[in-house]
């Protein structure tokens, strides 16, 4: 494809798409343009069209796909609807950037990946945190050996998400799990990205501590073993506003602590400290506040333009779902679950 703006259609435009991905990602991206939006009747998609300069709007996905020339569809709908939506796009030769999780089961995620492979279209997964400036810097420091051998790591991600009528993330039949399915996957994936290692086993506990959800947890903690020998903790909660949401990577020589990576906004600070008594600061990096949604959109569009693999591709989405499944199986059985058995 000749270098030009990639034409994006958005399926499920009135949630995270409107909050972040359209205004912070697609609109300002240097290689992209918003070509059409779709959301269900009664969700305000008409008003959303006005907000984005009169972009064509639809309440049926098939009508949008058949009416507007598109290159990519960004799918930001509940995960239990993803498979058929991805299939409809892939059958028309459209590349897909799909919000995470790809599906609520490993089998469903694998089917989505296969649908795109069979159609010869690119599949990306909506993990934006690896595009955060400080995540990129943290990965660089680990690769350069600044911390020494990686020993352990922690990712904390918590906020308050009280019960809401119709919230699919709070219902087992629609989402399989609660907070870990929604943001624990972000945290585990970020640890893998920064450390350059894969989870190979999980031990976890989940619980409803505060909120009365429909069969899913509001709090989850997972101990993860990585194939580089390190051990990590993912600490997630839907019932606290006090979490610092820190990323911590402990090396044999130094420790990295970053605040601001785990979330939806740019900014934050990364510190590396000596691990001997006194914790003397070794270096400090302030975020340059580049927008991770814009970086995510531009990276996927570049992959389409240059016919390369997206940085966060379908394989990453399937792997992420396998990690999530290992966590839930461990929580259900009280046993260590190895990735080789998922």
N, C-alpha and C positions, 0 to 999 in steps of 0.2 A: 504494500500500500504506500502510495506517495505520501510524504510528510504533510499533514494537514490537521485541522482540528478534528478530533474524534467526536462523533455525534452520539450523545448519551440519552437513552430513555431511562426513566426511573419508575420502577414498580414498587408501590408502597411509599408514596412521596411525602406523607404527612407525619411521619414519626422522626426517627433519627436522621432520615434523609433531609428533612426540612430543618431540623435543629442544627445539623453539622455538615453532612456530606455535600449537599447542594450548595449552600452559601459559602462554605469554607473550602470545599474541594473542587467541585465541577466548575462553578462560576469563575473563580480566579485562576484555574489551571491554565497554563500556557499552551496546552495542546488539546484542549477539550472545549465542548460547548453543550449546553443543555438543549436538547431537541424536543423532548416530550416528557410529560409526567402523567402518572396514573395512580389513582387511589380509589377506594370503594365509595359508592354513593353515600352522601351524608358526612363525609370526612373533611369537607372544605377544600377539595382539590380545585374548585373554580377560583376561590380566593387566592389559593396558592399560585395559580397561573398568573394572576394580576401581580402578585409579589415579585414574580420572576419575569416580568416584562411581556406578559401575554403569551408565554410558551404554550403550545397546544396541550390540552388536558383531556384525560379520558377516565372513565369509570370501569372500563373493561380492558384487560390487558391485551387480549387478542385484537381488539379494534386498534389499539395503539400500535401494535407490532405490524399490522397490515396497512396502516394509514400514513406512517411517518418513516422516512429513510433514516435508519439507525446503524451504528457500528457496534455499540455496546449497550447492554442493559445492566443497570445496577439494581439489584433485587434487595429490598429492605423490608420484607414482610416476615411474619412469623415462620420459624423454621419448618414446621410441619407442612407448610404450603410450598416449600422451595422446589421439590422435585419436579412437579408438573410445570411450574413456571419456568424453571431452567430448561426443561425439555422443549417448551414452546419457543423459547428464544433460540436454542441450539438448532432446532429444525429449520429455522429461518436463516441460519448461518450467522447469528449474532453472538459475539463474545459476551461473557457474563462475569460480572463482579458481584458475588453473592455475600450478603452479610453472614456473619457467623452466628451460631453454628450452621454448617451446611444442612444438617438434619439433626433430629434428636436421637438417631441411632447410627451405628457404624455402617450397617447395611445400606441405609438411606443415603449416607454420605458417599459411599462407594458407588451407588447407582448414579448419583449426580455427576461424579467424576467420569464414569463410563459413558454417560449420555453425551458429555462434551467431547470426550475423546473420539467417540464414534462419529460425531458431527464435524470433527476437525476444528472446533472453536476453542478459544482460550477460556480457562476458568480461574478466577481469582477469588480469594476469601478475604472478607472485610476485617483484617487485623491491621489497624492503623498504628498501634503503639511502637512496632519496630521502626517506624518512620520518624519517631520523635527524635529530635536532635540529640538528646542526652542518651537515648537508647543506642543510637549509632556510635556515640562517643564511648559508651560503656563497653560495647562489643569490641571496638578498636583497642581499648586499654587491655581487655582480657586477652585478645589475640597477640598483642605486643608483649605480653608477659609482665605487665606492670604490677599485677597482684601476686605473681608467682602461681604455683599450682593451686587450682580452685579446690577449696575444701567443702564449702557449704554456701547456701544462698537462701534468700527469703524474699517473697513478694507479698505485700499486704494490699488488699483492695476492699474497702468497705464504705458503705453509705447507707442511708435510710431509704427503704422502699416499702412503705406501708401498704396493706392490702387495698387493691383497687378492683372494682367490678370489671370483669372482662379482661383482666391482665393475664395474657397467656403464660408469662414467665412464672406465674404463681399457681399454676395448675398442672398436676402431674401428667394427665392425659395429653396435654398439649405441648409439654416441654421436658418431660422425663425427669428433670431435676430443677432446682431453684438457682441459688446464687452461684454454685460452681459451674453449672451449665451456661450461665450468662456471663460471668466475669472471671471465674476461676480459670476458664480456658485462656482468657487474655493473659492472666498472670503466669500460668504454666508455660504458655507459648513464648512469653517475653523472657523467662528464665532460660529456655532452650536457645532462643535467639542470641542473647547476650553471652551465654557461656559456650555456645557452639557445640552443645551436647544434646542428646535425646534422653527423655525419660525411659527407663527400662523396667521400673516397678513402682507401685503406689500402695500406700497404706493411708486410709482416710476415715474420718468421722464427720457426719453431718447431723444437723439438729434444727428443730424449730425452737428458738429461744424466746422470741418476742412475738412474731407475727403469726396470725392464724391463716396460713396459706392452705391450698387444697392439695395436700399430699407431698409438697416439696419443702426443702430446707430454706431457712433464712441465714444459716451460718454453716460454713464448711471449712475444715482444715485438712490438708493433705500433706503427707510426708512423701516426697518423691526421691527416688534414687535415679541417678543419671549414669549414662554409659561412660563417663569420664571418671567415675568413682565418687563424685560429689553427692551430697545429700541436700535437698532443698525443702523448704516449707512454703506452701501457699495457704495464706490465711485470708478468708473472704467472709464478708458479712453484708446482709441486707438490712441490718437493724442498728447501725451506729453512724453518727455523723462526726465522730471524734477521731476516726482512724487517720493516721498520718500518710497512709498509702505510700510506703517506702519500698524501694528496691535495694536489697543489700546483697553484695557478693563478697564472700570472705575468701581471701587467698592466703597462702602460707606466709606471704611477705607483707601484704597490705590488704586493706578492706575498702571496698567501694560502697558508698551509700548515695542513692539518688532519690530526690523528691520531685514529683511533678510528672514523671513518666506514666504512672498508672492513673489514667483518667482521660478526659476528652479535651483538655485544654493544653495549649503550649506553655512554655515557661518551666521554672524549676531550677534546681541546682544539683550538681554532682560533686561529691567530695571523695577523695582518696586519702586515707589516713594510714600512718604507720601502725602496725599491730602491736608494737611494744608499749610498755607502760607510758601513759601520757597522751597517746593517740594523736601525735603531732600530724598536722595536715601536710600531706605530700603534694597534692594539687587540688585545684578547685576549678570547675567549669560551669559558667552560667549559661543557661539555655539561650540560644539566639532567637527563640520564639518563632521559628519557622512552623508553619501549620502542617501537622501530620496528615490531615485529610487531603490537603492539596498535594502533598508529597505522594500519598497513596494513589490518588487519581492520576497524577502525571506519570507515575511509574507504570500503572496498568496500561494507560494510553500509549506510552512509549513501547511497551511490549507488543501492542497491536500494530503500531506503526512499523516497528523494526522486526516483527515476526520472531520475537524471543519469548522465553518463559516469564510470566509475571513473578515478581519476587515472592509474593505470598500466593502460591498457586493451589490448584485443587488437591494435590498430594498433601500439602500442608493442612488443608481443611480436613481431609480424611484422617490424617495422623492425629490432629487435635481432638477429633471425636473419639478416637481410640483411647487417648489419655483420659478424657472425660469418663468414658465407660469404665476404665480401670478404676478410677476414683470411686464411682458409684458402686461397682461390684465389691470393692473393698469395704465400703461403708455398710453394704447390705450383709456381707458375710463375716465381717470382723477379721478378715485375713489379708495378708499381703497378696497383691495381684500383680503378676508379671505381664509386661506388654506382649511377650511372645505368646501368651494364652488368649489375647483379645483378637 
